[in-house]
Amino acid sequence: MITAIILINADRHLINGIADELAGMEAISEVFSVSGQYDLIAIVRVPRNDDLAALVTDHLLKIDGIEKTNTLLAFKAYSRHDLEAMFGI
């Protein structure tokens, strides 16, 4: 399972709608509205790199109001939660 964190700058008038649209995508497990340099953070969990590439280069481009993204690829999870069991297929 590949985990990525997508940091999103968005048109401030469209943040709620963008967050709802992102939350409805199967590959996105969580969306956070945050303070600071970014407006939204999306947590992505996909089985393959190609799935992440399609999400970022195809699906996010079609969402009006997303102005900029920064995608971070997670190497290792340091957590007390068994994420693989929670999101395993």
C-alpha positions in Angstrom: 0.0 0.0 0.0 1.3 3.4 -1.0 0.6 6.4 1.2 0.9 10.0 0.1 0.1 13.3 1.6 -1.2 16.0 -0.7 -0.8 19.6 0.5 -3.3 21.8 -1.4 -3.7 25.5 -2.0 -7.2 26.4 -3.1 -9.5 29.3 -3.8 -10.6 30.2 -0.3 -14.2 30.6 -1.5 -14.3 27.0 -2.8 -12.5 25.1 0.0 -15.6 23.4 1.5 -16.7 22.1 -1.9 -13.2 21.0 -2.9 -12.9 19.1 0.5 -16.2 17.4 -0.1 -15.2 16.3 -3.6 -11.8 15.0 -2.4 -13.4 13.1 0.5 -15.7 11.4 -2.0 -12.8 9.9 -4.0 -12.0 6.3 -3.2 -8.2 6.7 -3.1 -8.5 9.5 -0.5 -9.0 8.3 3.0 -9.0 11.6 4.8 -9.2 15.4 4.1 -8.3 18.0 6.6 -8.9 21.7 6.5 -5.9 23.3 8.1 -4.3 26.6 9.0 -1.0 27.8 7.8 0.6 27.7 4.4 -1.9 25.2 2.9 -5.7 25.1 2.9 -6.3 21.4 2.7 -4.4 18.2 3.3 -5.5 14.9 1.6 -4.3 11.5 2.8 -4.1 9.1 -0.1 -3.8 5.3 0.1 -3.4 3.5 -3.2 -2.1 0.0 -4.1 0.3 1.2 -6.9 2.3 4.2 -8.0 0.3 4.4 -11.2 -2.8 5.0 -9.2 -1.2 7.9 -7.4 0.0 9.4 -10.6 -3.5 9.1 -12.2 -5.0 10.8 -9.1 -2.6 13.7 -9.1 -2.2 14.3 -12.9 -5.8 13.4 -14.0 -8.4 13.7 -11.3 -7.1 16.7 -9.2 -6.6 18.8 -12.4 -10.3 18.5 -13.0 -11.3 20.1 -9.7 -12.1 23.8 -10.0 -10.4 25.9 -7.4 -7.3 23.8 -6.7 -4.5 26.3 -7.4 -1.4 24.3 -6.4 -0.5 21.0 -4.8 2.6 19.5 -3.2 2.6 15.7 -3.0 4.7 14.0 -0.4 5.3 10.2 -0.6 5.4 8.4 2.7 8.4 6.0 3.1 7.4 4.5 6.5 4.6 4.9 9.0 5.4 5.3 12.7 2.1 4.6 14.3 0.5 2.6 17.0 -2.4 1.9 14.6 -2.2 -1.0 12.2 -3.0 1.0 9.1 -2.5 -1.9 6.7 -5.2 -3.9 8.5 -7.5 -0.9 8.5 -7.1 -0.2 4.8 -6.1 -3.6 3.5 -8.1 -5.1 0.7 
